[in-house]
Amino acid sequence: MFRLASAAMAGTAIEFYDFFVYGTAAALVVGPLFFPTASPLTGTLAAFGTFGAGFLARPLGSVLFGHLGDRHGRRPVLVLSLLLTGLATVAVGLVPTYARIGPAAPVLLLLLRFVQGLGLGGEWGGAVLLTVEHAPAHRRALWSSLPQLGPYVGFLLANGITLALSAGLDERQFLSWGWRVPFWCAAPLVAAGLLLRARLAETPDFRELAARGTASLPFAEVVRDHWRLVLLTAGGLSVAYSVFYTVTTWALSYGTERLGVDRTVMLGCVMTMVCVTGAATPLFALLGDRVGRRPLCLAACAAIALWTVPLAALLHTGRPLPMLLGFLGAGLASSAEFAVIAAYLPELYAPRVRCTGAAVGYNLAGVLGGAVTPLVATALSRGDGPPWGMAVFLTAVALLSLGCFAFLPETGPPAAPQPAPADGAPA
């Protein structure tokens, strides 16, 4: 289990590295380099628009790769999705800027971001099912939380490289070529990930399913029989996405452009938050195996709703320690939900449509939470005071997610296996 879960985590780390490195670039350089004729606000909105294109592609990727995973196995999904995302990421680092090729530059950026989203849309379902379908039932949340650590590791890699370049290069060098280096670093990471995943075995659940016969059109079956479940899971998970990208993407732009905080200070605060919340993920997963998935998700939504106003006030101070406190409160609450969702979503679906159903719900939440949030938060936070508009928006999303989880059933935790009775003892 540790070898399988580690391989799944390594792959998701590489995939999310590819995805997050663009988010950092969107917050810091995409606006001035690819939309230089726009005003600063419009350029930021346009940069976050290309960032959101990756989220729009993720549900489509989950349908395409979910069909492959439900028809031909989880293992092919892991290899093909990693290759597609990696190639698109390296290509982003090669796109000329607006000054070189004019309007073709943002168009190319948008297309490559869409391809990134397609690959990532397939990655999550394959990686999570690799662990969920191998794990013992009473520790399913714990083992499936390891692939959920991949996004945190990928974020730290992406921002760590960007932070080092930002600190070591002057502004001209960073805008000229330094921002491209993290994209080029995807090439050796993807090669290592492909070597690691080439040796993985297919899951026992799919081997059993293949012997009985797989679904001919998994997505059609999901839409026909499980559409309500997909919408509820997407709505429930959307607040965790909203919080994560508020802190890691929108706040990075808000702090540097509106508050004048140094870029390295903002990156340092965000990376510290990601380290702490990533470390807490397995602990929340253990709790999910003990008390259940749904109670932890309900508690996370309530905590986020209560923390949005303090988050806005602490961020507006522009001081590292208060900002970090605000980020930690929000990040820990969203981490509690992300920790158990990798076990919760697959448990809601039968094996024949599990790869498609779980992945579509998960990635549709990314559209509702991740793609929309930076745009809405930017549009609602245009005054000189604290970003109360962002707080109101996050509170509304938290209440929506709370309502969705209230209508979902509990799937665990199952009881731990008991030792067999000794000979002569009553069974």
ZIRA-V520471 format. One line per field, one symbol per residue. phi: phi as a letter, one per 40 degrees, with the letter a starting at -180 (. if undefined). psi: psi as a letter, one per 30 degrees, with the letter a starting at -180 (. if undefined). burial: b if it has 9 or more other C-alpha atoms within 8 Angstrom, else e. A space follows every 50 residues. Layout:
# ZIRA-V520471
phi = ???
psi = ???
burial = ???
This chain:
# ZIRA-V520471
phi = .cccccccccccccccddcccccccccbbcdccbbccccdcccccccccc cccccccccccccccccccccbhccdcccccccccccccccdcbcccdcc bgcccccccccccccdcdcccccccccccdcccbccdcbcccccccdccd dcccccccccccccccccbcdcccccacccddccccccccdccccccccc cccccccccccchcccbdccccccbbcccccccccccccccdccccccbc cccccccccgcddcccccccccdcdcccccdccccdccccbhccdccccc ccccdccccdcccccccgbdccccccccdccccccccccbccccccccbc dcbcccccccccccccccbcccddccccccbbcccdcccccccccccccc cdccccccccbaccccccccccdgccc
psi = eeeeeeeeeeeeeeefeeeefeeeeefefeefefhfflleeeeeeeefee efeeeefeeeeeeefeeeefefleeeeeeeeeeeeeeeeeeeffkllefe gbffefeeeeeeeeeeeeeeefeeeeeefeeeffkkefgeeeeffefffe eeeeeeeefeeeeeeeeflleeeefefeffeeeeffeeeeeeeeeeffgk llleeeeeeeefklkeieeeeeeefgeeeeeeeeeefeeeeeeefeefde eeeeeeeefgkkeeeeeeeeeeeeeeeeffeeeeeeeefefleeeeeeee eeeeeffeeeeeeeeffgkeeeeeeeeeeeeeeeeeefefffeeeeffkl ffgeeeeeeeeefeeeeeeeeeeeeeeeefhfafalifeeeeeeeeeeee eeeefffklkfaklkkkkkkklkflk.
burial = eeebbbbbbbbbbbbbbbbbbbbbbbbbbbbbbbbbeeeeeebbbbbbbb bbbbbbbbbbbbbbbbbbbbbebbbbbbbbbbbbbbbbbbbbbebebbee beeebbebbbebbbbbbbbbbbbbbbbbbbbbbbbeebbbbbbbbbbbbb bbbbbbbbbbbbbebbeebeeebbbeebbbbbbbbbbebbeebbebbeee ebbebbbebeeeebbeebbebbeeebbeebbbbbbbbbbbbbbbbbbbbb bbbbbbeebebebbbbbbbbbbbbbbbbebbbebbbbbbebbbbebbbeb bbbbbebbbebbbbbbebebebbbbbbbbbbbbbbbbbbbbbbbbbeebe bbbbbbbbbbbbbbbbbbbbbbbbbbbbebbeeeebbbbbbbbbbbbbbb bbbbbeebeebebeeeeeeeeeeeeee
